Amino acid sequence: MRARRVIAAASVAALGVLSLAACGRSAPGVAAYVGDTTYSVGRVDAIHAEAQAKYEETVRTAFKQQNGPSASPSPELLRIEATPQDMLNLLVGIDLAKRIIAEKQLPVQDQINAEQLGQSFKVPGSEYAKLAADWYDLFIALQTGLPAAELTDEERSKVYDALVEGGVAPAGWSVEEQRAGFAEPDIARQVAAVVALSAAFQEEVKREDVSLNPRYSGLEIPALFEVPGRGLGAYDLPYLDQVSTVTDISSPEPLPSSDAPGADGAVPGAEGTAS
């Protein structure tokens, strides 16, 4: 998520990107298709708008407490870093993760507290926080439950290039230096696990014929990475590149009625419509 605060200096990002051709399904109000499920632009925007309002309220209150009741933070301080793209990443990511977990029969534990996560993101009580908590539980289940991938120099280079692009690793490492950078057993394990997770998502995208509205740049996996002794870092792992898979049409297909998430923040499952 773009709301991330990178704690780990060796966060991993951006493994293989999958491009899709136009699939024939299109409606301007649909943000994404996942199999028979649709996620509407309206829902994505509503989740983001609520998060923005919660963030602004939290920041404004803290600013006044620190600087006096008449003090007012700048517009830049009041703007949440998370975008509608991040909300769509969560919605689709949860959907795909649930499908993979059901197929692989992987156990999922409730490890992430939505209330605490909301406080950390400065969006307490928001659907954004509930979705993020649900997602990270699924992410942990996939990361630990999928067979680890075998790392190659090519895969390490993809990881390294992403780290450089994200500003979390110095440029200019040789292949040998990249190998050494990922040699620590726990780091190597996490890298191998996330490579496997990325591959599983790409396979699921193909199987479920996932397509995306052109207003969104692609889809990314909000991921966690732990460096021993330093704590957790968060990063985004791209797995679908935008190739205009959903386009405006003169007679858009009607959207089914909204299928809003329940109080626990759960997202509709693989069947039906999630608007």
C-alpha positions in Angstrom: 0.0 0.0 0.0 1.1 3.5 -0.6 0.2 4.3 3.0 3.1 2.1 4.0 5.9 3.0 6.2 8.9 0.9 5.3 10.6 -0.3 8.4 12.8 -3.0 6.9 15.7 -1.8 4.9 15.7 -4.9 2.7 12.0 -4.9 1.6 11.2 -6.9 -1.5 9.1 -5.7 -4.5 7.9 -6.2 -8.0 8.3 -9.7 -9.2 7.0 -10.7 -12.7 4.3 -8.6 -14.3 1.4 -10.2 -16.2 -0.2 -8.4 -19.1 -3.7 -9.2 -20.3 -5.4 -8.6 -23.6 -8.9 -7.1 -23.7 -11.3 -9.8 -22.7 -14.6 -8.5 -24.1 -16.2 -7.6 -20.7 -16.6 -3.9 -20.2 -18.6 -1.4 -18.3 -17.4 2.1 -17.2 -18.8 1.6 -13.7 -16.8 -1.7 -13.1 -13.3 -1.3 -11.6 -12.4 -5.0 -12.0 -13.8 -8.3 -13.1 -12.7 -11.5 -11.2 -14.5 -14.5 -12.7 -18.2 -13.8 -12.3 -17.6 -11.2 -9.6 -17.4 -7.4 -10.3 -16.0 -4.7 -8.1 -17.5 -1.3 -8.9 -15.7 2.0 -9.2 -18.2 3.5 -6.8 -17.3 1.0 -4.1 -13.6 1.6 -4.5 -14.1 5.3 -4.3 -16.3 5.1 -1.3 -13.8 3.0 0.6 -11.1 5.6 -0.2 -13.3 8.6 0.7 -14.1 7.1 4.1 -10.4 6.4 4.7 -9.5 10.0 3.7 -12.2 11.4 6.0 -11.0 9.3 8.9 -7.3 10.2 8.2 -8.1 13.9 8.0 -10.0 13.8 11.3 -7.2 11.9 13.1 -4.4 14.2 11.8 -6.4 17.3 12.5 -7.1 16.3 16.1 -3.5 15.3 16.8 -2.2 18.6 15.3 -4.5 20.7 17.4 -3.5 18.8 20.5 0.2 19.5 19.8 -0.1 23.0 18.5 -3.2 24.6 20.1 -6.9 24.6 19.2 -6.5 27.3 16.6 -3.7 25.5 14.7 -4.5 24.0 11.4 -2.4 21.5 9.5 -1.5 22.1 5.8 -3.5 20.3 3.1 -0.5 18.1 2.4 -0.5 16.8 5.9 -4.3 16.0 5.7 -4.0 14.0 2.5 -3.8 10.2 3.0 -1.1 8.5 0.9 -3.4 5.5 0.1 -5.2 5.8 -3.2 -8.2 4.2 -4.8 -5.7 1.9 -6.5 -4.7 0.6 -3.1 -8.4 -0.1 -2.2 -8.8 -2.1 -5.4 -5.6 -4.0 -4.7 -7.2 -5.1 -1.4 -10.6 -6.0 -2.8 -9.2 -8.1 -5.7 -6.3 -9.4 -3.6 -8.7 -10.8 -1.0 -10.9 -12.4 -3.6 -8.0 -14.1 -5.4 -6.4 -15.1 -2.1 -9.6 -16.8 -0.9 -9.9 -18.7 -4.1 -6.3 -20.0 -3.9 -6.6 -20.8 -0.2 -9.8 -22.8 -0.8 -8.2 -24.7 -3.6 -5.1 -25.5 -1.7 -7.0 -26.0 1.6 -4.7 -23.8 3.5 -5.4 -22.8 7.1 -6.0 -19.1 7.9 -5.5 -17.7 11.3 -6.9 -14.4 12.7 -3.6 -12.7 13.5 -4.0 -9.0 12.4 -6.2 -6.8 14.5 -8.3 -4.4 12.4 -8.6 -1.9 15.3 -4.9 -1.7 15.9 -4.2 -1.5 12.2 -6.7 1.3 11.8 -4.9 3.2 14.5 -1.5 2.6 12.8 -2.9 3.8 9.5 -4.7 6.8 11.2 -8.0 5.5 9.8 -9.7 4.0 12.9 -12.9 2.2 12.3 -12.7 2.3 8.5 -13.5 -0.4 6.0 -9.9 0.2 4.6 -8.5 -1.0 8.0 -10.8 -4.0 8.1 -9.9 -5.0 4.5 -6.2 -4.6 5.2 -6.5 -6.8 8.3 -8.4 -9.4 6.4 -5.9 -9.3 3.6 -2.8 -9.6 5.8 -4.2 -12.7 7.5 -4.7 -14.2 4.0 -1.2 -13.1 2.9 0.4 -14.8 5.9 -1.5 -18.0 5.2 -0.4 -18.0 1.6 3.2 -17.1 2.3 3.6 -19.9 4.8 1.3 -22.4 3.1 2.5 -22.4 -0.5 5.6 -24.4 -1.5 8.6 -22.0 -1.8 9.9 -21.2 -5.2 13.4 -22.0 -6.3 15.4 -18.8 -6.6 17.4 -18.0 -9.7 19.8 -15.2 -10.5 17.1 -13.8 -12.8 14.5 -13.7 -10.0 17.0 -12.2 -7.6 17.8 -9.5 -10.2 14.0 -8.7 -10.6 13.8 -8.3 -6.8 17.0 -6.2 -6.7 15.9 -3.9 -9.5 12.6 -3.3 -7.7 14.4 -2.5 -4.5 16.6 0.0 -6.3 13.5 1.6 -8.0 11.8 1.8 -4.6 14.8 3.6 -3.1 15.5 0.9 -0.5 18.7 -0.6 -2.0 21.7 1.1 -3.6 22.2 0.9 -7.3 25.1 -0.9 -9.0 25.1 -4.3 -7.3 26.6 -7.1 -9.4 25.0 -10.5 -9.6 27.4 -11.8 -7.0 26.5 -9.0 -4.6 22.8 -9.7 -5.2 23.3 -13.3 -4.2 25.1 -12.3 -1.1 22.3 -9.8 -0.2 19.7 -12.6 -0.2 21.9 -15.2 1.3 20.7 -14.9 4.9 18.4 -17.9 5.4 15.4 -16.1 6.8 15.5 -13.5 4.0 16.0 -16.1 1.4 13.0 -18.0 2.7 10.8 -15.0 2.6 11.9 -14.1 -1.0 11.3 -17.7 -2.2 7.8 -17.6 -0.5 6.8 -14.3 -2.1 8.0 -15.5 -5.5 5.7 -18.5 -5.2 2.8 -16.3 -4.1 3.3 -14.0 -7.1 3.2 -17.0 -9.4 0.1 -18.3 -7.8 -1.7 -14.9 -8.2 -0.6 -14.8 -11.9 -2.0 -18.3 -12.5 -5.3 -17.3 -10.7 -5.6 -14.2 -12.9 -5.4 -16.4 -16.0 -7.9 -18.9 -14.6 -10.4 -16.3 -13.5 -10.1 -14.1 -16.5 -9.3 -11.0 -14.4 -9.7 -7.7 -16.2 -9.3 -4.1 -15.1 -10.8 -0.7 -15.8 -8.3 1.6 -17.7 -8.4 4.2 -14.9 -6.3 1.8 -12.7 -2.6 1.2 -13.5 -2.6 -2.5 -12.6 -2.9 -4.7 -9.5 -0.4 -5.2 -6.8 -0.1 -7.5 -3.8 0.3 -5.6 -0.5 3.0 -7.6 1.1 4.9 -7.9 4.4 8.6 -8.5 4.8 10.5 -9.2 8.0 14.2 -8.5 8.6 15.4 -10.3 11.8 16.0 -7.8 14.5 14.6 -4.9 12.6 10.9 -5.6 12.4 8.3 -5.6 9.6 8.3 -3.6 6.4 5.4 -3.3 3.8 5.7 -3.2 0.1 3.7 -3.7 -3.1 4.2 -6.7 -5.4 2.8 -6.1 -8.9 1.2 -9.1 -10.6 -1.1 -7.6 -13.3 -0.2 -4.8 -15.7 -3.0 -2.7 -17.2 -3.6 -3.3 -20.9 -7.1 -1.6 -21.2 -8.9 -4.8 -20.2 -12.1 -2.9 -19.3 -13.3 -0.1 -21.6 -16.2 2.4 -21.8 -19.0 1.2 -24.1 -22.0 2.9 -25.5 -24.5 0.6 -23.7 -22.8 -0.5 -20.5 -24.0 -3.7 -18.9 -26.1 -3.0 -15.8 -24.4 -3.5 -12.4 -26.1 -5.8 -9.9 -27.3 -4.3 -6.6 -24.5 -3.4 -4.2 -23.2 -6.3 -2.1 -21.6 -4.4 0.7 -19.3 -6.1 3.2 -20.5 -7.1 6.6 -19.6 -5.5 9.9 -16.5 -7.7 10.1 -15.1 -6.2 6.9 -15.4 -9.5 5.0 -15.5 -9.2 1.2 -18.1 -11.1 -0.9 -16.7 -14.5 -2.0 -15.9 -15.8 -5.4 -19.5 -16.0 -6.6 -21.8 -13.2 -7.4 -21.1 -9.5 -7.5 -19.1 -7.3 -5.1 -19.9 -3.8 -6.0 
